[in-house]
Amino acid sequence: MTIRNPLEWSVDQFRHAALAFETAGRAGRHTIDTLHSPPPAVRRIALAELREVLAKGLDDFAAFRTDVGFLCVLYPIIGLILARLAFGYDLLPLVFPLAAGFALVGPLAGVGLYEMSRRREAGLEAGWAEGLAVVRAPSFGAIVLLGLLFVVIFLLWLAAAEGIYLMTLGPEPPKSVASFIQDVFTTGAGWTMIGVGFGVGFVFALLALVIGVVSFPLLVDREAGVDTAVLTSIRAAMANPVPMAAWGLIVAGGLVIGSIPCFLGLIIVMPVLGHATWHLYRKLVLR
């Protein structure tokens, strides 16, 4: 080990940055080249097959539980951050929308889990380090682009939630947690906020489900364009309205249960749902 002078260190940092930009540029060009790629065929599934999907997701989680142990730290931290925001009062009305946002960004958050399930299915080594290898996938540029779309959807949901609060219980921030809860459940404006919020949130959740249930696993599995992945996901959802509705309820219910208390339940719920989503993709999209 030697101590390099600042000039050598700076040159190395510029070299690494240039390589990163070059890699990003190649991924961007590849994403453009794969637009309008041939769409795969989708199939209809029975409602009962969701049980098998969840069983396989649980089996993958049991096999990888040590590899996803970092979730034990990640999600409680998120819970503590949201709890701290609640005591800021100004952001108290957004705590529930932030928690509900897990359903919107869930398909993106599960990309590494899809890769782990894919590798295990193929009989390959499939630890968490291999899950991160998804960054070298041919469709990684498309994954990033689709991920940005989901981040935009999440931010639009937060903006909508804030707007609903301002039109009902706002514009003044709550004086305390107790007064906010009382206003929500004992006033007409509070019940209006709940009703409108759930209605708008349902639209956002439905959008995320329809365009994300198949698209991210497909991009992990094969070389395809963003448009092909999204359209395949939409076609799969339209061909299976009842199973997809049931899957949406399973995801929403799991995330609600996993969020209590302080997101500790998500240590199990998120990996199981992520792995199960991969197996749902295998059911819906023909190879």
Contacts in CASP RR format, 6 or more apart in sequence:
PFRMAT RR
TARGET T0000
AUTHOR 0000-0000-0000
METHOD contacts of the structure
MODEL  1
MTIRNPLEWSVDQFRHAALAFETAGRAGRHTIDTLHSPPPAVRRIALAEL
REVLAKGLDDFAAFRTDVGFLCVLYPIIGLILARLAFGYDLLPLVFPLAA
GFALVGPLAGVGLYEMSRRREAGLEAGWAEGLAVVRAPSFGAIVLLGLLF
VVIFLLWLAAAEGIYLMTLGPEPPKSVASFIQDVFTTGAGWTMIGVGFGV
GFVFALLALVIGVVSFPLLVDREAGVDTAVLTSIRAAMANPVPMAAWGLI
VAGGLVIGSIPCFLGLIIVMPVLGHATWHLYRKLVLR
4 12 0 8 1.000
27 140 0 8 1.000
27 141 0 8 1.000
27 144 0 8 1.000
28 141 0 8 1.000
30 138 0 8 1.000
30 141 0 8 1.000
31 139 0 8 1.000
31 141 0 8 1.000
31 142 0 8 1.000
31 145 0 8 1.000
31 225 0 8 1.000
31 226 0 8 1.000
34 138 0 8 1.000
34 139 0 8 1.000
34 142 0 8 1.000
34 223 0 8 1.000
34 224 0 8 1.000
34 225 0 8 1.000
34 228 0 8 1.000
35 225 0 8 1.000
35 226 0 8 1.000
35 227 0 8 1.000
35 228 0 8 1.000
36 225 0 8 1.000
36 227 0 8 1.000
36 228 0 8 1.000
37 223 0 8 1.000
37 224 0 8 1.000
37 225 0 8 1.000
37 228 0 8 1.000
38 228 0 8 1.000
39 228 0 8 1.000
39 231 0 8 1.000
39 232 0 8 1.000
39 235 0 8 1.000
40 218 0 8 1.000
40 222 0 8 1.000
40 232 0 8 1.000
40 285 0 8 1.000
40 286 0 8 1.000
40 287 0 8 1.000
41 285 0 8 1.000
41 286 0 8 1.000
42 214 0 8 1.000
42 232 0 8 1.000
42 235 0 8 1.000
42 236 0 8 1.000
42 239 0 8 1.000
42 284 0 8 1.000
42 285 0 8 1.000
42 286 0 8 1.000
43 239 0 8 1.000
43 283 0 8 1.000
43 284 0 8 1.000
43 285 0 8 1.000
43 286 0 8 1.000
44 239 0 8 1.000
44 240 0 8 1.000
45 240 0 8 1.000
45 243 0 8 1.000
45 283 0 8 1.000
45 284 0 8 1.000
46 243 0 8 1.000
47 242 0 8 1.000
47 243 0 8 1.000
47 246 0 8 1.000
49 243 0 8 1.000
49 283 0 8 1.000
50 243 0 8 1.000
50 246 0 8 1.000
50 247 0 8 1.000
50 250 0 8 1.000
50 280 0 8 1.000
52 279 0 8 1.000
53 276 0 8 1.000
53 279 0 8 1.000
53 280 0 8 1.000
53 283 0 8 1.000
54 250 0 8 1.000
54 272 0 8 1.000
54 276 0 8 1.000
56 275 0 8 1.000
56 276 0 8 1.000
56 279 0 8 1.000
57 117 0 8 1.000
57 272 0 8 1.000
57 274 0 8 1.000
57 275 0 8 1.000
57 276 0 8 1.000
57 278 0 8 1.000
57 279 0 8 1.000
58 272 0 8 1.000
58 275 0 8 1.000
58 276 0 8 1.000
60 113 0 8 1.000
60 116 0 8 1.000
60 117 0 8 1.000
60 120 0 8 1.000
60 271 0 8 1.000
60 275 0 8 1.000
60 276 0 8 1.000
60 278 0 8 1.000
60 279 0 8 1.000
61 68 0 8 1.000
61 268 0 8 1.000
61 271 0 8 1.000
61 272 0 8 1.000
61 275 0 8 1.000
63 120 0 8 1.000
63 126 0 8 1.000
64 116 0 8 1.000
64 120 0 8 1.000
64 126 0 8 1.000
64 127 0 8 1.000
64 128 0 8 1.000
64 271 0 8 1.000
64 275 0 8 1.000
65 271 0 8 1.000
67 116 0 8 1.000
67 127 0 8 1.000
67 128 0 8 1.000
68 113 0 8 1.000
68 128 0 8 1.000
68 271 0 8 1.000
69 267 0 8 1.000
70 128 0 8 1.000
71 266 0 8 1.000
71 267 0 8 1.000
71 270 0 8 1.000
71 271 0 8 1.000
72 267 0 8 1.000
75 263 0 8 1.000
75 264 0 8 1.000
75 265 0 8 1.000
75 266 0 8 1.000
75 267 0 8 1.000
75 270 0 8 1.000
76 262 0 8 1.000
76 263 0 8 1.000
76 264 0 8 1.000
78 263 0 8 1.000
79 262 0 8 1.000
79 263 0 8 1.000
80 262 0 8 1.000
82 95 0 8 1.000
82 98 0 8 1.000
82 99 0 8 1.000
82 263 0 8 1.000
83 262 0 8 1.000
85 91 0 8 1.000
85 92 0 8 1.000
85 94 0 8 1.000
85 95 0 8 1.000
85 98 0 8 1.000
86 92 0 8 1.000
86 95 0 8 1.000
86 177 0 8 1.000
87 177 0 8 1.000
89 173 0 8 1.000
89 174 0 8 1.000
89 175 0 8 1.000
89 176 0 8 1.000
89 177 0 8 1.000
89 180 0 8 1.000
90 173 0 8 1.000
92 173 0 8 1.000
92 174 0 8 1.000
92 177 0 8 1.000
92 180 0 8 1.000
93 161 0 8 1.000
93 162 0 8 1.000
93 165 0 8 1.000
93 169 0 8 1.000
93 173 0 8 1.000
93 174 0 8 1.000
93 180 0 8 1.000
94 158 0 8 1.000
94 161 0 8 1.000
94 162 0 8 1.000
94 165 0 8 1.000
97 157 0 8 1.000
97 158 0 8 1.000
97 161 0 8 1.000
97 162 0 8 1.000
98 158 0 8 1.000
99 259 0 8 1.000
99 263 0 8 1.000
100 157 0 8 1.000
100 201 0 8 1.000
100 205 0 8 1.000
100 255 0 8 1.000
101 154 0 8 1.000
101 157 0 8 1.000
102 109 0 8 1.000
102 255 0 8 1.000
102 259 0 8 1.000
102 266 0 8 1.000
102 270 0 8 1.000
103 205 0 8 1.000
103 208 0 8 1.000
103 251 0 8 1.000
103 252 0 8 1.000
103 255 0 8 1.000
104 150 0 8 1.000
104 153 0 8 1.000
104 154 0 8 1.000
104 157 0 8 1.000
104 204 0 8 1.000
104 205 0 8 1.000
104 208 0 8 1.000
105 150 0 8 1.000
105 151 0 8 1.000
105 154 0 8 1.000
105 208 0 8 1.000
106 150 0 8 1.000
106 208 0 8 1.000
106 270 0 8 1.000
106 273 0 8 1.000
106 274 0 8 1.000
107 150 0 8 1.000
107 208 0 8 1.000
107 212 0 8 1.000
107 213 0 8 1.000
107 215 0 8 1.000
107 216 0 8 1.000
107 277 0 8 1.000
108 146 0 8 1.000
108 147 0 8 1.000
108 150 0 8 1.000
108 151 0 8 1.000
108 216 0 8 1.000
109 270 0 8 1.000
110 216 0 8 1.000
110 270 0 8 1.000
110 274 0 8 1.000
110 277 0 8 1.000
111 134 0 8 1.000
111 143 0 8 1.000
111 216 0 8 1.000
111 220 0 8 1.000
112 131 0 8 1.000
112 132 0 8 1.000
112 134 0 8 1.000
112 220 0 8 1.000
113 131 0 8 1.000
113 271 0 8 1.000
113 274 0 8 1.000
113 275 0 8 1.000
113 277 0 8 1.000
113 278 0 8 1.000
114 134 0 8 1.000
114 216 0 8 1.000
114 217 0 8 1.000
114 220 0 8 1.000
114 221 0 8 1.000
114 274 0 8 1.000
114 275 0 8 1.000
114 277 0 8 1.000
114 278 0 8 1.000
114 281 0 8 1.000
115 130 0 8 1.000
115 131 0 8 1.000
115 133 0 8 1.000
115 134 0 8 1.000
115 137 0 8 1.000
115 220 0 8 1.000
116 126 0 8 1.000
116 127 0 8 1.000
116 128 0 8 1.000
116 130 0 8 1.000
116 131 0 8 1.000
116 275 0 8 1.000
117 126 0 8 1.000
117 274 0 8 1.000
117 275 0 8 1.000
117 278 0 8 1.000
117 279 0 8 1.000
118 220 0 8 1.000
118 221 0 8 1.000
118 278 0 8 1.000
119 125 0 8 1.000
119 126 0 8 1.000
119 127 0 8 1.000
119 130 0 8 1.000
119 131 0 8 1.000
120 126 0 8 1.000
121 278 0 8 1.000
121 282 0 8 1.000
124 130 0 8 1.000
134 140 0 8 1.000
134 143 0 8 1.000
134 220 0 8 1.000
137 143 0 8 1.000
137 219 0 8 1.000
137 220 0 8 1.000
138 223 0 8 1.000
139 219 0 8 1.000
139 220 0 8 1.000
139 222 0 8 1.000
139 223 0 8 1.000
139 224 0 8 1.000
139 225 0 8 1.000
139 229 0 8 1.000
142 219 0 8 1.000
142 224 0 8 1.000
142 225 0 8 1.000
142 226 0 8 1.000
142 229 0 8 1.000
143 216 0 8 1.000
143 219 0 8 1.000
143 220 0 8 1.000
145 226 0 8 1.000
146 212 0 8 1.000
146 215 0 8 1.000
146 216 0 8 1.000
146 219 0 8 1.000
146 226 0 8 1.000
146 229 0 8 1.000
146 230 0 8 1.000
149 211 0 8 1.000
150 208 0 8 1.000
150 212 0 8 1.000
153 204 0 8 1.000
153 207 0 8 1.000
153 208 0 8 1.000
156 204 0 8 1.000
157 200 0 8 1.000
157 201 0 8 1.000
157 204 0 8 1.000
160 200 0 8 1.000
160 201 0 8 1.000
160 204 0 8 1.000
161 197 0 8 1.000
161 200 0 8 1.000
161 201 0 8 1.000
164 193 0 8 1.000
164 196 0 8 1.000
164 197 0 8 1.000
164 200 0 8 1.000
165 193 0 8 1.000
168 189 0 8 1.000
168 190 0 8 1.000
168 192 0 8 1.000
168 193 0 8 1.000
168 196 0 8 1.000
169 180 0 8 1.000
169 183 0 8 1.000
169 184 0 8 1.000
169 187 0 8 1.000
169 189 0 8 1.000
169 190 0 8 1.000
169 193 0 8 1.000
174 180 0 8 1.000
174 183 0 8 1.000
183 189 0 8 1.000
183 190 0 8 1.000
184 190 0 8 1.000
184 191 0 8 1.000
184 193 0 8 1.000
184 194 0 8 1.000
185 191 0 8 1.000
205 248 0 8 1.000
205 252 0 8 1.000
209 237 0 8 1.000
209 244 0 8 1.000
209 247 0 8 1.000
209 248 0 8 1.000
209 251 0 8 1.000
210 233 0 8 1.000
210 234 0 8 1.000
210 237 0 8 1.000
210 244 0 8 1.000
211 230 0 8 1.000
211 233 0 8 1.000
211 234 0 8 1.000
212 230 0 8 1.000
212 233 0 8 1.000
213 233 0 8 1.000
213 236 0 8 1.000
213 237 0 8 1.000
213 244 0 8 1.000
213 247 0 8 1.000
213 277 0 8 1.000
213 280 0 8 1.000
213 281 0 8 1.000
213 284 0 8 1.000
214 229 0 8 1.000
214 232 0 8 1.000
214 233 0 8 1.000
214 236 0 8 1.000
214 237 0 8 1.000
214 281 0 8 1.000
214 284 0 8 1.000
214 285 0 8 1.000
215 226 0 8 1.000
215 229 0 8 1.000
215 230 0 8 1.000
215 232 0 8 1.000
215 233 0 8 1.000
216 229 0 8 1.000
216 277 0 8 1.000
217 277 0 8 1.000
217 278 0 8 1.000
217 281 0 8 1.000
218 224 0 8 1.000
218 228 0 8 1.000
218 229 0 8 1.000
218 232 0 8 1.000
218 233 0 8 1.000
218 281 0 8 1.000
218 285 0 8 1.000
219 225 0 8 1.000
219 226 0 8 1.000
219 229 0 8 1.000
221 281 0 8 1.000
224 232 0 8 1.000
232 285 0 8 1.000
236 244 0 8 1.000
236 284 0 8 1.000
236 285 0 8 1.000
237 244 0 8 1.000
240 284 0 8 1.000
247 280 0 8 1.000
250 273 0 8 1.000
251 273 0 8 1.000
254 269 0 8 1.000
254 273 0 8 1.000
255 266 0 8 1.000
255 269 0 8 1.000
255 273 0 8 1.000
257 265 0 8 1.000
257 269 0 8 1.000
258 264 0 8 1.000
258 265 0 8 1.000
258 266 0 8 1.000
258 268 0 8 1.000
258 269 0 8 1.000
259 265 0 8 1.000
259 266 0 8 1.000
END
